[in-house]
Amino acid sequence: MSVSRTITGAVAVLGIITGAVSAAELKLADFQPPTHFVVDKVYKPFAEKIAKETNGEVTVSVFMGGELGPGPREQYNRAVDGVTDIAFGLPGYTASNFPQTLLTELPGVISADTGTAQILKNIDMLSDEYKRVALVGIWNNAPNVIFTASKPVRTLEDLKGLKIRVPSRNAGLVVEGWGATPVSMPAPDIYNAMQTGVIDGAMTDATTLGAFKLAEVTQFITTGMETTISSFFLIMNRDSFGDLSEDQQKVVLEAGREASVNGNQAWLGIADKALAGFASADGKEVITLSADEAAKFNAASAPVVDTVIGEAEAAGIKAKAFVDALKSM
């Protein structure tokens, strides 16, 4: 049974997938598993709003699990090339395209609970990076913490020499600053890599404990330091967006802003529950760094933040202005 047919049976009542051809039936591609909470928490209300506000003239079909093509890093190109109309992805997977967007993931630039609102408030400052697609939605996850398969990380020194998966170049620089060896890898590959010892651990948020079953291969989670916060986006093919009427475009963008807020709330809420559940499980431990140890982590990552912002400025990006805007409430 295909993933799209599975989703059809579960959510057709909300109009996410319809059997009939509508004036505009938009395909939404996501590499995450069809059981991922994003379907219920984000895509259902997103599709429902679009169908309702356009009187059924625009509908959304969701294809999970990479059904429109495997490879999380290919999501951006699939939207650009029109393989899909809308794609979910991480800017960090194609970092060279989004140096300004990825400033949001640096430690201390945004907070997990207010970051999405701040990014949306200043979204016009990102327009140069999304000329090849329409930016429909963008939100941040819960703070990325350190998962390890067998070795507890209680001090900065404990990270030395460990191979740690990272979601982006900037996150890799932070992990490197902490003394570990960063390994770039999309989330769906973490489980097998940790299980087989290819990596010792991963920098990721706590939702992956359930969404990607990482609780099965993780024994320790370390928290308490200033860390990276990843962003996700919904991007749309320019031609697909241009084929919509002006009113329909407005609806899609409004639905995308609501999806951004829903996405942020879902990631934070589920991360909190997942972390609590992990801490209460036999043989598992959540390590909260002492204030002194956290300060060592933060001191090690601070030069990385300054370096990345400086490099962006040198490349002609108004990085300082963007970071200052994000920090201004």
Secondary structure, DSSP 8 states (H G I E B T S, - for coil): --HHHHHHHHHGGGTSS-SS--SEEEEEE--S-TTSTHIIIIIHHHHHHHHHHTTTSEEEEEE-TTTT-S-GGGHHHHHHHTSSSEEEE-GGGGGGG-TTGGGGGSTTTS-TTTHHHHHHHTGGGGGGGGSSEEEEEEEE-S--EEEESS----SGGGGTT-EEEESSHHHHHHHHHTT-EEEE--GGGHHHHHHTTS-SEEEE-TTHHHHT-GGGT--EEEE-S-----EEEEEEEHHHHHTS-HHHHHHHHHHHHHHHHHHHHHHHHHHHHHHHHHHHSTT-EEEE--HHHHHHHHHHHHHHHHHHHHHHHHTT--HHHHHHHHH--
